[in-house]
Amino acid sequence: MLLSYRVPREPSGPRIAVWRKLKRLGVAQLSDGLVGLPADARTREHLEWVAQEVRDAGGQAGVWLAEPTDAAQQRRLAADLSAARAGEYTAVRAEAEQARTLPTVQRRRAGQRLRAELGRIARRDFFPPPHRELAQAAVRALLDTGAVDPQEVPR
Amino acid sequence: MRWATRAGVHIDRAACAWLIRRFIDAQAQFVYVDEPGQVLDDATPFAMPGVDLSHHTGPDGDTDCSFETILRRHHLDDPLLWRIAQIVHEADLDDERFDAPEARGMDVVLRGLSMTRTDPEVIDLTGPIFDGLYEYHRRAALLGHEPA
C-alpha cells in the first residue's frame, strides 16, 4: 500500500503534522513524497485519512495498491521496515539497561515508561526483528527488580 | 433518516453510529459503502475521507476523529460525550493527546469484533457497550470518584 503525497512547503504546520502521523504509523520512505506500508484494512484506512489531510492542506495525495515487479524489492522493503524497528527496540533496550542501577522508585518509573514505548513501537512493527524480544526482556527485568524494598514500607 | 459510512466498522464508526442513534436520530438507518461516490443523495455520509462529518485537522496540527466532529457540528456539549470522545479519539488516532486508558481495550475489542461479525452486527453489539460507558462516566461524575 503506497501513499504518494506533496504538501505545500508553507505553512509548515500541516507538513509537520503529516510527517508526525507517518512516523507514528511506521511507514517505509520509498522516495521523496512516497511512503509504503504492508496492505491491510487498517493501514489502508490510516493512509487514506493522511491523504485527505494532505488534500485539505492544499496538497496532492493518492493511495495505491502496488505490487513490485520482483520479489527482491518486496524483501528489501520488509527488511528496511524491520531494521527501522530494530533501531527503536535497541534504543529502548539501552535505556532499560542504563536504568538498572537507579534506585527502586526511579527504576520502576523508567520500566513503566519504556513498557509504554515498547507498546508504541509494537503497534507499527509489521516484521518483528529479534531485537524486540531482547528489548522486552530488558524492560521486564527492570520491572521485576523494581519490587518494593522492605526498608521503604512504613512500619 | 439514512446515514452512510464506509464498510469496515471500527471504533470511530461504531461510536458515531451509537451517537447518531442515541442523540441525533433515533430512527437512523445505516448503509455501508466503499467510497463517498456511492453515497445516495438522501443519505448523510460520515466517518469516511472526503466528507464533512469525518476527521479534521486544525491549523495547530491537532486532528479530531469523526466522533468529535459530529459532536461539534451538532453542538452536543454534554461533557460525558466529550469524555467518551477522548476514548474514541485515542483508540482511533492513538496520538496521546488525551489520557484515556480505556482506549487500548476498546480498540482491541472492536478489532476483534470486526473479524467475527458483519458491520451491522458490530454496530448493534457495540451500542449497549457505549450506553454502559456513558452510564459509568455519568455515575463517576455524580459521585466524584469511580463508581462500583
Chai-1 contact restraints between the chains, C-beta under 6 A:
chainA,res_idxA,chainB,res_idxB,connection_type,confidence,min_distance_angstrom,max_distance_angstrom,comment,restraint_id
A,G13,B,P59,contact,1.0,0.0,6.0,A-B,restraint_1
A,G13,B,G61,contact,1.0,0.0,6.0,A-B,restraint_2
A,A17,B,T57,contact,1.0,0.0,6.0,A-B,restraint_3
A,A17,B,G61,contact,1.0,0.0,6.0,A-B,restraint_4
A,A41,B,G8,contact,1.0,0.0,6.0,A-B,restraint_5
A,E48,B,P49,contact,1.0,0.0,6.0,A-B,restraint_6
A,W49,B,H55,contact,1.0,0.0,6.0,A-B,restraint_7
A,Q52,B,P49,contact,1.0,0.0,6.0,A-B,restraint_8
A,E53,B,T57,contact,1.0,0.0,6.0,A-B,restraint_9
